[in-house]
Amino acid sequence: MILSKFVKEKRNAVKLTQPELAEKAGVGLRFVRELEQGKETLRLDKVNQVLKLFGYQVGPVALKKDK
C-alpha cells in the first residue's frame, strides 16, 4: 500500500484530524499534509514518529521485478 494512503486511512479510522495527528505525533501540520499528499522526500525519523502512533514503522520492502 502507498504510504500516503495508509496514513490517511489510519488517521481517519481513529477519527483524528490532521492537526490532532500532528500534535500527537510531535510533528508539524505541514509535515502531516505533505505525508498524506505523497511528497517523495520526507524525513524518515518523522515518518516513523507518525507511524508509531498506529504501531508501525518504515522498513525495507522488496521491489517487484518485471517479467
C-alpha positions as CSV (number, residue, x, y, z in Angstrom):
1,M,0.0,0.0,0.0
2,I,1.1,3.5,-0.7
3,L,2.3,5.3,2.5
4,S,0.2,8.4,2.0
5,K,-3.0,6.4,1.6
6,F,-2.0,4.2,4.6
7,V,-1.5,7.1,6.9
8,K,-4.7,8.8,5.8
9,E,-6.8,5.7,6.3
10,K,-5.3,5.0,9.7
11,R,-5.9,8.6,10.8
12,N,-9.5,8.5,9.6
13,A,-10.1,5.1,11.3
14,V,-9.2,6.6,14.7
15,K,-11.1,9.8,13.9
16,L,-8.2,12.3,14.1
17,T,-7.9,15.5,12.2
18,Q,-4.6,16.3,10.6
19,P,-3.8,18.9,13.3
20,E,-4.6,16.4,16.0
21,L,-2.4,13.7,14.4
22,A,0.5,16.3,14.1
23,E,0.2,17.2,17.7
24,K,0.0,13.6,19.0
25,A,3.0,12.6,16.8
26,G,5.1,15.6,17.7
27,V,5.4,16.8,14.1
28,G,4.2,19.8,12.2
29,L,0.9,20.1,10.5
30,R,2.7,20.9,7.2
31,F,4.6,17.6,7.6
32,V,1.4,15.6,8.0
33,R,-0.2,17.3,5.0
34,E,2.9,16.6,2.8
35,L,2.9,13.0,4.0
36,E,-0.7,12.4,3.1
37,Q,-0.2,14.2,-0.2
38,G,2.6,11.7,-1.1
39,K,5.5,14.0,-1.1
40,E,8.5,12.0,-2.2
41,T,11.2,13.5,0.1
42,L,10.3,13.2,3.8
43,R,12.5,12.7,6.8
44,L,12.2,9.0,7.8
45,D,12.5,9.8,11.5
46,K,9.4,12.0,11.3
47,V,7.6,9.4,9.2
48,N,8.3,6.8,11.9
49,Q,7.0,9.3,14.6
50,V,3.7,9.3,12.8
51,L,3.6,5.6,12.1
52,K,4.5,4.7,15.7
53,L,1.1,6.0,16.8
54,F,-0.5,3.2,14.8
55,G,2.0,0.5,15.8
56,Y,4.1,0.6,12.6
57,Q,7.5,1.7,11.3
58,V,9.1,2.1,7.9
59,G,11.0,-0.9,6.7
60,P,12.5,-2.4,3.6
61,V,10.1,-3.8,1.0
62,A,11.2,-5.9,-1.9
63,L,10.6,-4.4,-5.3
64,K,8.5,-6.3,-7.8
65,K,10.6,-7.5,-10.8
66,D,9.2,-7.1,-14.3
67,K,9.0,-10.4,-16.2
